[in-house]
Amino acid sequence: MSLSARRLMPLSRDPDEGEAIWATGGLYTYRAVFADTGAYFACEVKAPAGYAIPVHFHDAEEEGFYVAQGEATIFLEDEARRLGAGSFAFAPRGVRHSFRLETADARLLLLVSPGPEHEALFRDLGLPAPQRVPPPPPEGPPDVALLGEIAARHGTRIVGPPPVGATEPR
């Protein structure tokens, strides 16, 4: 039965529910998947201060960023904005973007539409989290070529390394 042919059911999850994955040095907790919503994927990211992902864009997905706690810098094309709790940013498909968590208590909610490719991407990049805490620091730099290959299979094009350097505080 196709998603459009079935009725979506109400959903609620507690903080300790939902699939949890350790990927690229962060804890990615699935709050809602496309099969739940029929429209988007919601995922919370926690990691140490300074955690950043490579600059990339999506072929067929839009991505929203809601800072639930702490501070994060969102990079959209050539602009960087340091945002505090309650702030939101949006990257349409085809727009280069990235994020960096600036504080140890940062929690960033990713809203990806439609989202199934992102769900699969994080699964392919990581492994099930044995605990709901960020993973131990990686040993050495990531294999950027391998990350790029995995991302490309899911419609994400890595076009640069994770952003480094200071941004203006809010």
MARBA-3410 file (N, C-alpha, C, O; in Angstrom, 1 decimal):
170
0.8,-1.2,0.0,0.0,0.0,0.0,0.9,1.2,0.0,1.8,1.3,0.8 ~ 0.6,2.2,-0.9,1.4,3.4,-0.9,1.1,4.3,0.2,0.1,4.2,0.9 ~ 2.1,5.2,0.6,1.9,6.1,1.7,0.6,7.0,1.5,-0.1,7.2,2.4 ~ 0.4,7.4,0.2,-0.7,8.2,-0.1,-2.0,7.5,0.1,-3.1,8.1,0.3 ~ -2.0,6.2,0.0,-3.2,5.4,0.1,-3.6,5.0,1.5,-4.7,4.5,1.8
-2.6,5.1,2.4,-2.9,4.8,3.8,-3.1,6.0,4.7,-2.7,7.1,4.3 ~ -3.9,5.8,5.7,-4.2,6.9,6.6,-3.0,7.1,7.6,-2.6,6.1,8.2 ~ -2.5,8.3,7.8,-1.5,8.6,8.8,-2.1,8.5,10.1,-3.3,8.9,10.3 ~ -1.3,8.1,11.1,-1.8,8.0,12.5,-1.2,9.1,13.3,0.0,9.5,13.0 ~ -1.9,9.5,14.4,-1.2,10.5,15.3,0.1,9.9,15.9,0.2,8.7,16.0
1.0,10.7,16.3,2.3,10.3,16.7,2.7,11.2,17.9,2.6,12.4,17.8 ~ 3.3,10.6,18.9,4.0,11.4,19.9,5.2,10.5,20.4,5.0,9.3,20.5 ~ 6.3,11.1,20.7,7.4,10.4,21.2,8.0,11.2,22.4,8.1,12.4,22.4 ~ 8.5,10.4,23.4,9.2,11.0,24.5,10.7,11.2,24.1,11.1,10.7,23.1 ~ 11.4,12.0,24.9,12.8,12.2,24.5,13.7,11.0,24.3,14.6,11.0,23.6
13.3,9.9,25.0,14.2,8.7,24.9,13.6,7.7,23.9,14.1,6.5,23.9 ~ 12.7,8.1,23.1,12.2,7.3,22.0,12.6,7.7,20.6,13.1,8.9,20.5 ~ 12.5,6.9,19.7,13.0,7.2,18.3,14.3,6.6,18.0,15.2,6.5,19.0 ~ 14.6,6.2,16.8,15.8,5.6,16.4,17.0,6.6,16.7,16.8,7.8,16.5 ~ 18.1,6.1,17.2,19.2,6.9,17.5,20.5,6.4,16.8,20.7,5.2,16.9
21.2,7.2,16.2,22.4,6.8,15.3,23.6,7.7,15.7,23.4,8.9,15.9 ~ 24.7,7.1,15.8,26.0,7.8,15.9,26.5,8.0,14.4,26.8,7.0,13.8 ~ 26.6,9.2,14.0,27.1,9.4,12.6,28.0,10.6,12.6,27.7,11.7,13.2 ~ 29.1,10.5,12.0,30.1,11.6,11.8,30.5,12.3,13.1,30.8,13.5,13.0 ~ 30.4,11.7,14.2,30.7,12.3,15.5,29.6,12.9,16.3,29.8,13.5,17.3
28.3,12.8,15.8,27.2,13.3,16.4,26.1,12.2,16.7,26.2,11.2,16.1 ~ 25.2,12.6,17.7,24.1,11.7,18.0,22.9,12.3,17.2,22.5,13.4,17.4 ~ 22.3,11.4,16.3,21.2,11.8,15.5,20.0,11.0,16.0,20.0,9.8,15.8 ~ 19.0,11.6,16.6,17.8,10.9,17.1,16.6,11.3,16.2,16.2,12.4,16.1 ~ 16.0,10.2,15.7,14.9,10.4,14.8,13.6,10.7,15.6,13.2,9.9,16.4
13.1,11.9,15.4,11.9,12.3,16.1,10.6,11.9,15.3,9.6,11.5,15.9 ~ 10.7,12.0,14.0,9.6,11.5,13.1,10.2,11.2,11.8,11.0,12.0,11.3 ~ 9.8,10.1,11.2,10.3,9.7,9.9,9.2,9.9,8.9,8.0,10.1,9.2 ~ 9.5,9.9,7.6,8.6,10.1,6.5,7.4,9.2,6.6,6.3,9.6,6.3 ~ 7.6,8.0,6.9,6.5,7.0,7.0,5.5,7.4,8.1,4.3,7.1,8.0
6.0,8.2,9.1,5.1,8.7,10.2,4.3,9.9,9.7,3.1,10.0,10.1 ~ 4.9,10.7,8.9,4.3,12.0,8.6,3.8,12.2,7.2,2.8,12.9,7.0 ~ 4.3,11.4,6.3,4.0,11.6,4.9,4.5,12.8,4.3,4.2,13.1,3.1 ~ 5.3,13.6,5.0,5.7,14.9,4.5,7.1,15.3,4.8,7.8,15.9,4.0 ~ 7.7,14.8,5.9,9.0,15.3,6.4,9.6,14.3,7.3,9.0,13.4,7.8
10.9,14.5,7.6,11.7,13.8,8.5,12.2,14.8,9.5,12.7,15.9,9.2 ~ 12.1,14.5,10.8,12.5,15.4,11.9,13.6,14.6,12.7,13.4,13.5,13.1 ~ 14.7,15.3,12.9,15.9,14.6,13.6,16.6,15.6,14.5,16.8,16.7,14.1 ~ 16.9,15.2,15.7,17.6,16.0,16.6,19.1,15.7,16.6,19.4,14.5,16.6 ~ 20.0,16.7,16.6,21.4,16.5,16.6,22.0,17.0,17.9,21.7,18.1,18.3
22.8,16.2,18.6,23.6,16.6,19.7,25.0,16.1,19.5,25.3,15.1,18.9 ~ 26.0,17.0,19.8,27.4,16.7,19.7,28.2,17.7,20.5,27.6,18.7,20.9 ~ 29.5,17.5,20.7,30.3,18.4,21.4,30.3,19.8,20.7,30.1,19.9,19.5 ~ 30.6,20.8,21.4,30.8,22.1,20.8,31.9,22.1,19.8,32.9,21.4,20.0 ~ 31.6,22.7,18.6,32.6,22.7,17.5,32.2,21.7,16.5,32.8,21.7,15.4
31.3,20.8,16.8,30.9,19.8,15.8,30.3,20.4,14.6,29.4,21.3,14.7 ~ 30.8,20.1,13.4,30.3,20.7,12.1,30.3,19.6,11.1,31.0,18.6,11.1 ~ 29.4,19.8,10.1,29.2,18.9,9.0,29.8,19.5,7.7,29.8,20.8,7.6 ~ 30.1,18.7,6.7,30.7,19.3,5.5,29.6,20.2,4.8,28.4,20.0,4.9 ~ 30.1,21.2,4.0,29.2,22.0,3.2,28.6,21.1,2.1,29.4,20.4,1.5
27.3,21.2,1.9,26.7,20.3,1.0,25.4,21.0,0.5,25.0,22.1,0.9 ~ 24.7,20.3,-0.5,23.4,20.7,-0.9,22.6,19.5,-1.3,23.2,18.4,-1.5 ~ 21.3,19.6,-1.3,20.4,18.5,-1.6,19.8,18.6,-3.0,19.4,19.7,-3.4 ~ 19.7,17.5,-3.7,19.1,17.6,-5.1,17.6,17.7,-5.0,17.0,18.4,-5.8 ~ 16.9,17.1,-4.0,15.5,17.1,-4.0,14.9,17.3,-2.6,13.7,16.9,-2.4
15.6,17.8,-1.7,15.1,18.0,-0.3,15.3,19.4,0.2,16.3,20.0,-0.1 ~ 14.4,20.0,0.9,14.5,21.2,1.6,14.9,20.8,3.1,14.5,19.8,3.6 ~ 15.6,21.8,3.8,16.0,21.5,5.1,15.9,22.7,6.0,16.3,23.8,5.7 ~ 15.2,22.5,7.1,15.0,23.6,8.1,15.9,23.2,9.3,16.1,22.0,9.6 ~ 16.3,24.2,10.1,17.1,24.1,11.2,16.5,24.9,12.4,16.4,26.1,12.3
16.1,24.2,13.4,15.5,24.9,14.6,16.5,24.6,15.8,16.8,23.5,16.1 ~ 17.0,25.7,16.4,17.9,25.6,17.5,17.0,25.4,18.7,16.4,26.4,19.2 ~ 17.0,24.2,19.3,16.2,23.9,20.4,16.8,24.3,21.7,16.1,24.7,22.7 ~ 18.2,24.3,21.7,18.9,24.7,23.0,20.3,25.1,22.6,20.8,24.6,21.6 ~ 20.9,26.0,23.3,22.3,26.4,23.1,22.4,27.3,21.9,21.4,28.0,21.5
23.5,27.2,21.2,23.8,28.0,20.0,24.4,27.2,18.9,25.1,26.2,19.2 ~ 24.0,27.5,17.7,24.6,26.9,16.5,24.8,27.9,15.4,24.1,28.9,15.4 ~ 25.8,27.7,14.6,26.0,28.6,13.4,25.4,27.8,12.2,25.8,26.7,12.0 ~ 24.6,28.5,11.5,24.0,28.0,10.2,24.7,28.7,9.1,24.7,29.9,9.1 ~ 25.2,27.9,8.1,25.9,28.5,7.0,25.0,28.3,5.8,24.6,27.1,5.5
24.6,29.3,5.1,23.7,29.3,3.9,24.4,30.0,2.8,24.6,31.3,2.9 ~ 24.8,29.3,1.8,25.6,29.9,0.7,26.8,30.5,1.3,27.6,29.8,2.0 ~ 27.0,31.9,1.2,28.2,32.5,1.7,28.0,33.3,3.0,28.8,34.1,3.3 ~ 26.8,33.0,3.6,26.5,33.7,4.9,26.5,32.8,6.0,26.1,31.6,5.9 ~ 27.1,33.3,7.2,27.1,32.5,8.4,26.3,33.3,9.5,26.5,34.5,9.6
25.4,32.6,10.2,24.6,33.2,11.2,24.7,32.4,12.5,24.3,31.2,12.5 ~ 25.2,33.0,13.5,25.1,32.3,14.8,23.8,32.5,15.5,23.4,33.7,15.7 ~ 23.1,31.4,15.8,21.7,31.5,16.2,21.6,30.9,17.6,22.2,29.9,17.9 ~ 20.7,31.5,18.4,20.4,30.9,19.8,19.1,30.2,19.8,18.4,30.1,18.8 ~ 18.9,29.6,21.0,17.7,28.8,21.2,16.4,29.6,20.7,16.2,30.7,21.0
15.6,28.8,20.0,14.3,29.4,19.4,14.5,30.0,18.0,13.5,30.4,17.4 ~ 15.7,30.0,17.5,15.9,30.5,16.2,15.7,29.4,15.1,15.8,28.2,15.4 ~ 15.5,29.9,13.9,15.2,29.0,12.8,15.9,29.5,11.5,16.1,30.7,11.3 ~ 16.4,28.5,10.7,17.0,28.8,9.4,16.4,27.8,8.4,16.0,26.7,8.8 ~ 16.5,28.1,7.1,15.9,27.3,6.0,16.9,27.3,4.8,17.4,28.3,4.4
17.1,26.1,4.3,17.9,25.9,3.1,17.1,25.2,2.1,16.8,24.0,2.2 ~ 16.6,25.9,1.0,15.9,25.2,-0.1,16.9,24.2,-0.8,18.1,24.3,-0.7 ~ 16.3,23.3,-1.5,17.1,22.4,-2.3,18.0,23.2,-3.2,17.6,24.2,-3.8 ~ 19.2,22.7,-3.4,20.2,23.3,-4.3,21.0,24.4,-3.7,21.9,24.9,-4.3 ~ 20.7,24.8,-2.4,21.4,25.8,-1.7,22.5,25.2,-0.8,22.2,24.3,0.0
23.8,25.6,-1.0,24.9,25.1,-0.2,24.6,25.5,1.3,24.2,26.6,1.6 ~ 24.8,24.5,2.2,24.6,24.8,3.6,25.4,23.9,4.5,25.9,22.9,4.0 ~ 25.5,24.2,5.7,26.1,23.4,6.8,25.7,24.0,8.1,25.0,25.0,8.2 ~ 26.2,23.3,9.2,25.9,23.9,10.5,27.1,23.5,11.4,27.8,22.5,11.1 ~ 27.3,24.3,12.5,28.3,24.0,13.5,27.6,24.2,14.8,27.0,25.3,15.0
27.7,23.3,15.8,27.2,23.5,17.1,28.2,24.3,17.9,29.4,23.9,17.9 ~ 27.8,25.4,18.5,28.7,26.3,19.2,28.9,26.1,20.7,29.9,26.5,21.3 ~ 27.9,25.5,21.3,27.9,25.3,22.7,27.7,23.8,23.1,27.1,23.1,22.3 ~ 28.2,23.4,24.2,28.2,22.0,24.6,26.7,21.5,24.8,26.5,20.3,24.7 ~ 25.8,22.4,25.1,24.4,22.0,25.4,23.6,22.2,24.1,22.3,22.0,24.2
24.2,22.4,23.0,23.4,22.7,21.8,22.6,21.4,21.4,23.0,20.3,21.4 ~ 21.3,21.7,21.0,20.4,20.7,20.4,19.8,21.3,19.2,19.1,22.4,19.3 ~ 20.1,20.7,18.0,19.6,21.3,16.7,18.6,20.3,16.1,18.9,19.1,16.0 ~ 17.4,20.8,15.8,16.4,20.0,15.2,16.4,20.2,13.7,16.3,21.3,13.2 ~ 16.6,19.1,12.9,16.6,19.2,11.4,15.2,18.8,11.0,14.7,17.7,11.4
14.7,19.5,10.1,13.4,19.2,9.5,13.6,19.1,8.0,13.9,20.1,7.3 ~ 13.5,17.9,7.4,13.9,17.7,6.0,12.6,17.2,5.3,12.0,16.3,5.7 ~ 12.4,17.9,4.2,11.2,17.5,3.4,11.6,17.2,1.9,12.3,18.0,1.3 ~ 11.2,16.0,1.4,10.4,15.0,2.1,11.1,14.2,3.1,10.5,13.9,4.2 ~ 12.3,13.8,3.0,13.1,13.2,4.0,13.5,11.8,4.0,14.5,11.5,4.7
12.9,10.9,3.2,13.4,9.5,3.3,14.8,9.3,2.9,15.5,8.4,3.5 ~ 15.4,10.1,2.0,16.8,9.9,1.6,17.7,10.3,2.8,18.7,9.7,3.0 ~ 17.3,11.3,3.5,18.1,11.8,4.7,18.1,10.7,5.8,19.1,10.4,6.4 ~ 17.0,10.1,6.0,16.9,9.0,7.0,17.9,7.9,6.6,18.6,7.5,7.5 ~ 17.9,7.5,5.4,18.8,6.5,4.9,20.2,6.9,4.9,21.1,6.1,5.2
20.5,8.2,4.6,21.8,8.7,4.6,22.5,8.6,6.0,23.6,8.0,6.1 ~ 21.8,9.0,7.0,22.4,8.9,8.4,22.6,7.5,8.8,23.6,7.2,9.4 ~ 21.7,6.6,8.4,21.8,5.2,8.7,23.1,4.6,8.0,23.9,3.9,8.6 ~ 23.3,5.0,6.7,24.5,4.5,6.0,25.8,5.2,6.5,26.8,4.5,6.4 ~ 25.7,6.4,7.0,26.9,7.0,7.5,27.3,6.5,8.9,28.5,6.6,9.3
26.4,6.0,9.7,26.7,5.7,11.0,26.3,4.3,11.5,26.3,3.4,10.7 ~ 26.0,4.2,12.7,25.6,2.9,13.3,24.7,3.2,14.5,24.6,4.3,15.0 ~ 23.8,2.2,14.8,22.9,2.4,15.9,23.6,2.8,17.2,24.6,2.3,17.5 ~ 23.1,3.9,17.8,23.8,4.4,19.1,23.5,3.4,20.2,22.3,3.2,20.5 ~ 24.5,2.9,20.9,24.3,2.1,22.0,23.8,2.8,23.2,23.2,2.2,24.2
24.0,4.1,23.2,23.5,5.0,24.3,23.1,6.3,23.7,23.5,6.7,22.6 ~ 22.2,7.0,24.3,21.7,8.3,23.8,22.5,9.5,24.2,22.0,10.4,24.8 ~ 23.8,9.4,23.9,24.8,10.4,24.2,25.6,10.5,22.9,25.7,9.5,22.1 ~ 26.2,11.7,22.7,27.1,11.7,21.5,28.2,10.7,21.6,28.6,10.3,22.7 ~ 28.7,10.2,20.4,29.7,9.2,20.4,31.1,9.7,20.9,31.3,10.9,21.0
32.0,8.8,21.2,33.4,9.3,21.5,33.9,10.0,20.3,33.5,9.7,19.2 ~ 34.9,10.9,20.6,35.5,11.6,19.4,36.1,10.6,18.4,36.7,9.6,18.8 ~ 35.9,10.9,17.1,36.5,10.1,16.1,38.0,10.1,16.2,38.6,11.1,16.6 ~ 38.6,9.0,15.7,40.1,8.9,15.7,40.5,9.3,14.3,40.3,8.6,13.3 ~ 41.0,10.5,14.2,41.5,11.1,13.0,40.4,11.7,12.1,39.2,11.6,12.5
40.8,12.3,11.0,39.8,13.0,10.2,38.9,12.0,9.4,39.3,10.9,9.2 ~ 37.7,12.5,9.1,36.8,11.6,8.3,37.3,11.3,6.9,38.1,12.1,6.4 ~ 36.9,10.2,6.3,37.3,9.9,5.0,36.3,10.7,4.1,35.2,10.2,3.8 ~ 36.7,11.8,3.6,35.8,12.8,2.9,35.3,12.1,1.6,34.2,12.3,1.2 ~ 36.2,11.4,0.9,35.8,10.7,-0.3,34.7,9.7,-0.1,33.7,9.6,-0.8
34.8,8.9,1.0,33.8,7.9,1.3,32.5,8.6,1.7,31.4,8.2,1.3 ~ 32.6,9.7,2.5,31.4,10.5,2.9,30.7,11.0,1.7,29.5,10.9,1.6 ~ 31.5,11.5,0.7,30.9,12.0,-0.5,30.2,11.0,-1.3,29.1,11.2,-1.9 ~ 30.8,9.8,-1.4,30.1,8.7,-2.1,28.8,8.3,-1.5,27.8,8.1,-2.2 ~ 28.8,8.1,-0.2,27.6,7.7,0.5,26.5,8.8,0.4,25.4,8.5,0.1
26.9,10.1,0.6,26.0,11.2,0.5,25.4,11.2,-0.9,24.1,11.4,-1.1 ~ 26.2,11.1,-1.9,25.7,11.2,-3.3,24.6,10.1,-3.6,23.7,10.4,-4.4 ~ 24.8,8.9,-3.0,23.8,7.9,-3.2,22.4,8.3,-2.7,21.4,7.7,-3.1 ~ 22.4,9.3,-1.8,21.1,9.8,-1.2,20.8,11.2,-1.6,20.0,11.9,-0.9 ~ 21.3,11.7,-2.8,20.9,13.0,-3.3,21.5,14.1,-2.6,21.0,15.3,-2.7
22.6,13.9,-1.8,23.3,15.0,-1.1,24.7,15.1,-1.7,25.4,14.1,-1.9 ~ 25.0,16.3,-2.1,26.3,16.6,-2.8,27.2,17.4,-1.8,27.0,18.5,-1.5 ~ 28.3,16.7,-1.4,29.3,17.4,-0.5,30.2,18.3,-1.4,30.8,17.8,-2.4 ~ 30.3,19.6,-1.1,31.0,20.5,-1.9,32.1,21.2,-1.1,32.8,22.1,-1.7 ~ 32.3,20.9,0.1,33.4,21.5,0.9,33.5,20.9,2.3,32.6,20.2,2.7
34.6,21.2,2.9,34.8,20.7,4.3,33.9,21.4,5.3,33.3,22.4,5.0 ~ 33.9,20.8,6.5,33.1,21.5,7.6,33.7,22.9,7.8,34.9,23.1,7.8 ~ 32.8,23.9,8.0,33.3,25.3,8.3,34.1,25.3,9.6,33.7,24.7,10.6 ~ 35.1,26.1,9.6,35.9,26.4,10.8,36.0,27.9,10.9,35.7,28.7,10.0 ~ 36.5,28.3,12.1,36.7,29.8,12.3,35.5,30.3,13.1,34.5,29.7,13.3
35.7,31.5,13.6,34.8,32.2,14.4,33.6,32.9,13.7,33.8,33.2,12.5 ~ 32.5,32.9,14.3,31.4,33.7,13.8,31.0,34.7,14.9,31.4,34.5,16.1 ~ 30.3,35.8,14.5,29.9,36.8,15.5,28.9,36.2,16.4,27.9,35.6,16.0 ~ 29.1,36.3,17.7,28.0,35.9,18.7,26.7,36.7,18.4,26.8,37.8,17.8 ~ 25.6,36.1,18.8,24.3,36.8,18.6,24.3,38.1,19.3,23.3,38.8,19.3
END
